Amino acid sequence: MNKIWQNYEKGMAVFDKCHSPTVQSQWLALKDEIGEFVREPNLSEIWDIVHAAGRLLYKLIGIPLYLLAYPTVRKHSQRFEEYGCIRSIRNCEGKCCGKNS
């Protein structure tokens, strides 16, 4: 479990360094996740919405509610461990991908 949290924190730090986590960017991320759910409703997308909403709330109130979305935390951790990016390979923008970023 500790390794999951460590990889998640590292991965999010790398991602946030390249994509500044502003209130506006977190709002757009939440809207994107909701759009993905509308296009393809499934449980994984619900957890992604909870995670994105938690990241937005963290920017607003400082409570890390995004950690409640453990399935998404675990998914980001696994991706970061595998190829150095929290995003899926198909959505990786080439920034922040690779363990040497």
N, CA, C and O of each residue as an XYZ file, in Angstrom:
404
protein
N       0.834     -1.200      0.000
C       0.000      0.000      0.000
C       0.869      1.251      0.000
O       0.564      2.220     -0.695
N       1.941      1.235      0.769
C       2.827      2.389      0.842
C       3.427      2.717     -0.528
O       3.576      3.888     -0.879
N       3.773      1.679     -1.303
C       4.347      1.883     -2.627
C       3.332      2.562     -3.549
O       3.704      3.400     -4.370
N       2.066      2.209     -3.418
C       1.013      2.841     -4.222
C       0.974      4.337     -3.931
O       0.955      5.149     -4.856
N       0.962      4.708     -2.648
C       0.913      6.132     -2.284
C       2.157      6.863     -2.759
O       2.066      7.989     -3.248
N       3.323      6.234     -2.619
C       4.567      6.875     -3.045
C       4.574      7.145     -4.545
O       4.918      8.241     -4.988
N       4.186      6.124     -5.329
C       4.146      6.302     -6.780
C       3.096      7.333     -7.184
O       3.311      8.116     -8.110
N       1.957      7.331     -6.485
C       0.909      8.310     -6.781
C       1.425      9.729     -6.522
O       1.274     10.616     -7.363
N       2.032      9.933     -5.355
C       2.535     11.270     -5.019
C       3.606     11.732     -6.001
O       3.600     12.888     -6.424
N       4.517     10.844     -6.363
C       5.556     11.198     -7.333
C       4.933     11.518     -8.684
O       5.272     12.520     -9.315
N       4.028     10.666     -9.116
C       3.392     10.858    -10.417
C       2.603     12.150    -10.490
O       2.666     12.864    -11.491
N       1.860     12.456     -9.437
C       1.080     13.686     -9.426
C       2.001     14.902     -9.365
O       1.699     15.932     -9.969
N       3.115     14.799     -8.648
C       4.063     15.913     -8.586
C       4.654     16.189     -9.963
O       4.788     17.345    -10.363
N       5.008     15.131    -10.690
C       5.543     15.291    -12.040
C       4.481     15.906    -12.940
O       4.764     16.844    -13.686
N       3.258     15.383    -12.873
C       2.178     15.912    -13.701
C       1.891     17.376    -13.372
O       1.751     18.207    -14.270
N       1.805     17.682    -12.084
C       1.501     19.051    -11.664
C       2.605     20.035    -12.045
O       2.339     21.213    -12.285
N       3.840     19.549    -12.098
C       4.946     20.416    -12.506
C       4.767     20.856    -13.959
O       5.102     21.986    -14.314
N       4.248     19.980    -14.780
C       4.046     20.289    -16.204
C       2.686     20.910    -16.484
O       2.523     21.628    -17.470
N       1.716     20.642    -15.630
C       0.350     21.132    -15.804
C      -0.077     21.761    -14.480
O      -0.620     21.084    -13.606
N       0.168     23.031    -14.347
C      -0.089     23.721    -13.089
C      -1.528     23.485    -12.601
O      -2.482     23.740    -13.336
N      -1.680     22.997    -11.360
C      -3.015     22.692    -10.832
C      -3.729     23.934    -10.294
O      -3.849     24.117     -9.083
N      -4.190     24.765    -11.190
C      -4.942     25.954    -10.796
C      -6.411     25.588    -10.612
O      -6.840     24.506    -11.011
N      -7.167     26.478    -10.018
C      -8.607     26.240     -9.879
C      -9.214     26.038    -11.268
O     -10.013     25.123    -11.469
N      -8.841     26.880    -12.215
C      -9.399     26.762    -13.566
C      -9.022     25.426    -14.209
O      -9.873     24.774    -14.815
N      -7.775     25.017    -14.088
C      -7.363     23.754    -14.713
C      -8.055     22.564    -14.046
O      -8.397     21.588    -14.714
N      -8.258     22.646    -12.738
C      -8.947     21.560    -12.042
C     -10.427     21.519    -12.432
O     -11.013     20.442    -12.544
N     -11.027     22.694    -12.638
C     -12.414     22.761    -13.092
C     -12.540     22.131    -14.489
O     -13.463     21.358    -14.747
N     -11.603     22.470    -15.382
C     -11.627     21.898    -16.727
C     -11.412     20.387    -16.694
O     -12.040     19.653    -17.456
N     -10.532     19.925    -15.817
C     -10.304     18.485    -15.678
C     -11.578     17.784    -15.218
O     -11.910     16.706    -15.713
N     -12.288     18.391    -14.275
C     -13.548     17.809    -13.799
C     -14.568     17.752    -14.930
O     -15.242     16.737    -15.110
N     -14.685     18.840    -15.695
C     -15.618     18.849    -16.821
C     -15.248     17.773    -17.847
O     -16.131     17.119    -18.402
N     -13.963     17.589    -18.099
C     -13.513     16.548    -19.031
C     -13.898     15.162    -18.534
O     -14.355     14.323    -19.311
N     -13.715     14.919    -17.234
C     -14.067     13.611    -16.669
C     -15.569     13.357    -16.759
O     -15.997     12.240    -17.049
N     -16.354     14.380    -16.514
C     -17.813     14.231    -16.631
C     -18.181     13.917    -18.083
O     -19.033     13.069    -18.347
N     -17.533     14.607    -19.012
C     -17.767     14.335    -20.433
C     -17.403     12.908    -20.811
O     -18.122     12.267    -21.578
N     -16.286     12.405    -20.277
C     -15.893     11.018    -20.550
C     -16.938     10.051    -20.004
O     -17.254      9.049    -20.646
N     -17.474     10.348    -18.823
C     -18.499      9.495    -18.243
C     -19.773      9.501    -19.094
O     -20.392      8.455    -19.291
N     -20.159     10.661    -19.590
C     -21.355     10.763    -20.428
C     -21.175      9.932    -21.703
O     -22.101      9.250    -22.142
N     -19.979      9.996    -22.292
C     -19.699      9.231    -23.519
C     -19.614      7.731    -23.257
O     -20.057      6.923    -24.072
N     -19.038      7.368    -22.109
C     -18.821      5.954    -21.804
C     -19.012      5.711    -20.309
O     -18.040      5.609    -19.561
N     -20.275      5.618    -19.880
C     -20.536      5.465    -18.438
C     -20.005      4.131    -17.894
O     -20.324      3.059    -18.409
N     -19.201      4.229    -16.857
C     -18.724      3.034    -16.151
C     -18.181      3.455    -14.790
O     -17.967      4.640    -14.533
N     -17.963      2.482    -13.934
C     -17.529      2.745    -12.566
C     -16.178      3.446    -12.511
O     -15.963      4.311    -11.662
N     -15.274      3.084    -13.401
C     -13.953      3.709    -13.415
C     -14.063      5.213    -13.656
O     -13.354      6.003    -13.032
N     -14.950      5.598    -14.559
C     -15.141      7.023    -14.839
C     -15.747      7.757    -13.637
O     -15.442      8.926    -13.402
N     -16.596      7.074    -12.887
C     -17.149      7.694    -11.672
C     -16.027      7.999    -10.690
O     -15.988      9.082    -10.106
N     -15.109      7.041    -10.505
C     -13.977      7.279     -9.601
C     -13.100      8.410    -10.123
O     -12.564      9.191     -9.336
N     -12.948      8.508    -11.445
C     -12.169      9.599    -12.016
C     -12.838     10.952    -11.740
O     -12.156     11.949    -11.500
N     -14.173     10.981    -11.777
C     -14.909     12.205    -11.456
C     -14.697     12.576     -9.991
O     -14.452     13.738     -9.669
N     -14.790     11.588     -9.110
C     -14.571     11.838     -7.675
C     -13.160     12.382     -7.453
O     -12.969     13.316     -6.675
N     -12.183     11.805     -8.130
C     -10.799     12.245     -8.006
C     -10.648     13.687     -8.488
O     -10.049     14.516     -7.803
N     -11.195     13.983     -9.670
C     -11.089     15.334    -10.221
C     -11.817     16.350     -9.340
O     -11.315     17.452     -9.122
N     -12.984     15.988     -8.837
C     -13.726     16.885     -7.939
C     -12.930     17.108     -6.653
O     -12.888     18.221     -6.127
N     -12.309     16.059     -6.157
C     -11.491     16.178     -4.956
C     -10.287     17.068     -5.162
O      -9.911     17.820     -4.262
N      -9.672     16.996     -6.340
C      -8.529     17.874     -6.638
C      -8.980     19.331     -6.718
O      -8.271     20.229     -6.264
N     -10.159     19.564     -7.296
C     -10.698     20.923     -7.351
C     -10.987     21.432     -5.939
O     -10.622     22.555     -5.594
N     -11.634     20.614     -5.138
C     -11.937     21.021     -3.765
C     -10.666     21.253     -2.956
O     -10.624     22.140     -2.103
N      -9.637     20.463     -3.222
C      -8.362     20.658     -2.527
C      -7.808     22.060     -2.815
O      -7.288     22.723     -1.918
N      -7.922     22.502     -4.068
C      -7.460     23.856     -4.412
C      -8.292     24.916     -3.699
O      -7.783     25.985     -3.364
N      -9.575     24.620     -3.466
C     -10.467     25.601     -2.864
C     -10.440     25.606     -1.338
O     -10.482     26.669     -0.719
N     -10.368     24.404     -0.722
C     -10.489     24.334      0.739
C      -9.301     23.668      1.432
O      -9.217     23.679      2.660
N      -8.377     23.083      0.649
C      -7.167     22.526      1.238
C      -7.305     21.156      1.894
O      -6.391     20.710      2.588
N      -8.425     20.490      1.686
C      -8.603     19.141      2.239
C      -8.426     18.143      1.094
O      -9.115     18.259      0.080
N      -7.524     17.168      1.226
C      -7.217     16.255      0.118
C      -8.286     15.176     -0.099
O      -8.027     13.984      0.067
N      -9.477     15.615     -0.467
C     -10.586     14.680     -0.681
C     -10.359     13.766     -1.876
O     -10.998     12.719     -1.980
N      -9.458     14.145     -2.782
C      -9.165     13.313     -3.950
C      -8.646     11.942     -3.553
O      -8.751     10.991     -4.327
N      -8.086     11.831     -2.351
C      -7.563     10.536     -1.899
C      -8.671      9.522     -1.635
O      -8.408      8.323     -1.534
N      -9.903      9.999     -1.524
C     -11.042      9.083     -1.360
C     -11.281      8.253     -2.620
O     -11.902      7.192     -2.557
N     -10.801      8.722     -3.740
C     -10.972      8.020     -5.015
C      -9.840      7.011     -5.188
O      -9.070      7.095     -6.145
N      -9.741      6.067     -4.270
C      -8.627      5.132     -4.250
C      -8.448      4.369     -5.571
O      -7.306      4.172     -5.988
N      -9.510      3.936     -6.243
C      -9.273      3.244     -7.519
C      -8.509      4.103     -8.531
O      -7.675      3.582     -9.270
N      -8.777      5.387     -8.572
C      -8.051      6.274     -9.480
C      -6.636      6.518     -8.968
O      -5.694      6.570     -9.759
N      -6.479      6.668     -7.669
C      -5.146      6.811     -7.070
C      -4.295      5.603     -7.446
O      -3.151      5.755     -7.873
N      -4.853      4.402     -7.287
C      -4.128      3.171     -7.617
C      -3.789      3.120     -9.111
O      -2.679      2.740     -9.482
N      -4.745      3.504     -9.970
C      -4.520      3.507    -11.417
C      -3.388      4.461    -11.789
O      -2.507      4.098    -12.569
N      -3.400      5.677    -11.239
C      -2.331      6.643    -11.530
C      -0.989      6.122    -11.024
O       0.031      6.281    -11.695
N      -0.984      5.510     -9.859
C       0.240      4.953     -9.289
C       0.817      3.868    -10.195
O       2.018      3.847    -10.466
N      -0.039      2.979    -10.655
C       0.426      1.888    -11.524
C       0.969      2.431    -12.838
O       2.004      1.970    -13.318
N       0.285      3.398    -13.419
C       0.762      3.982    -14.676
C       2.119      4.656    -14.482
O       3.026      4.499    -15.299
N       2.241      5.404    -13.393
C       3.510      6.082    -13.155
C       4.640      5.075    -12.976
O       5.744      5.274    -13.484
N       4.365      4.005    -12.260
C       5.387      2.976    -12.059
C       5.754      2.303    -13.381
O       6.927      2.025    -13.632
N       4.756      2.041    -14.227
C       5.005      1.343    -15.488
C       5.750      2.193    -16.514
O       6.733      1.734    -17.096
N       5.290      3.435    -16.745
C       5.892      4.211    -17.816
C       6.109      5.680    -17.491
O       6.374      6.478    -18.390
N       5.999      6.049    -16.220
C       6.394      7.378    -15.798
C       5.396      8.488    -16.045
O       5.764      9.663    -16.027
N       4.138      8.142    -16.277
C       3.104      9.146    -16.528
C       1.808      8.658    -15.885
O       1.493      7.470    -15.947
N       1.057      9.570    -15.270
C      -0.200      9.171    -14.635
C      -1.322      8.985    -15.640
O      -2.317      8.322    -15.348
N      -1.167      9.566    -16.825
C      -2.216      9.479    -17.843
C      -2.082      8.197    -18.636
O      -1.015      7.584    -18.677
N      -3.176      7.797    -19.268
C      -3.118      6.614    -20.119
C      -2.171      6.894    -21.282
O      -1.946      8.050    -21.641
N      -1.634      5.868    -21.850
C      -0.699      6.035    -22.963
C      -1.365      6.793    -24.107
O      -0.728      7.635    -24.740
N      -2.638      6.508    -24.380
C      -3.314      7.177    -25.488
C      -3.572      8.657    -25.203
O      -3.724      9.437    -26.142
N      -3.626      9.063    -23.930
C      -3.884     10.461    -23.576
C      -2.642     11.225    -23.143
O      -2.712     12.420    -22.858
N      -1.525     10.551    -23.092
C      -0.296     11.222    -22.692
C       0.089     12.222    -23.773
O       0.083     11.899    -24.961
N       0.418     13.417    -23.360
C       0.732     14.494    -24.302
C       2.214     14.587    -24.631
O       2.637     15.499    -25.341
N       3.005     13.651    -24.120
C       4.443     13.707    -24.369
C       5.184     14.532    -23.332
O       6.409     14.458    -23.244
N       4.462     15.314    -22.548
C       5.060     16.045    -21.444
C       4.894     15.154    -20.209
O       3.885     14.464    -20.068
N       5.852     15.171    -19.350
C       5.768     14.452    -18.077
C       5.735     12.949    -18.257
O       5.504     12.225    -17.289
N       5.956     12.464    -19.447
C       5.967     11.014    -19.641
C       7.410     10.541    -19.662
O       8.268     11.105    -20.341
N       7.632      9.544    -18.937
C       8.979      9.008    -18.810
C       9.505      9.263    -17.423
O       9.327     10.353    -16.878
N      10.141      8.289    -16.853
C      10.602      8.391    -15.468
C      11.705      9.415    -15.297
O      12.046      9.765    -14.167
N      12.260      9.895    -16.372
C      13.329     10.889    -16.264
C      12.810     12.309    -16.404
O      13.600     13.247    -16.511
N      11.499     12.483    -16.405
C      10.935     13.837    -16.557
C      11.177     14.670    -15.339
O      10.771     15.831    -15.295
